[in-house]
Amino acid sequence: MISKEITIVNTSGLHARPATFFIQKANTYKSQVWVEKEDRRVSAKSLLGVLSLGIAKGMTVTIIADGMDENAAVNGLAELIDSGFSEI
């Protein structure tokens, strides 16, 4: 199991369209993947779960993965967040 903290940089945070891209990317990995904000952890493969966290620009979240492609999952999702979902 590995994890990485990352700060949300895009304007709208993980809402609607960017959250959909995030979920689609998370679902390409075989590992179990979670997003954690403060004391709440949800599946990164669940749109409702991710939206329920209310992640806005400037917030820091932790991406956690456990499985055969955990490194690729954490790094791939972190790169997607760092890219700003093409909104920066």
Beta strands, then each sheet from edge to edge (+ up, - down):
strand 1: 2-7
strand 2: 32-37
strand 3: 40-43
strand 4: 60-66
sheet 1: 1+ 4- 2+ 3-
end
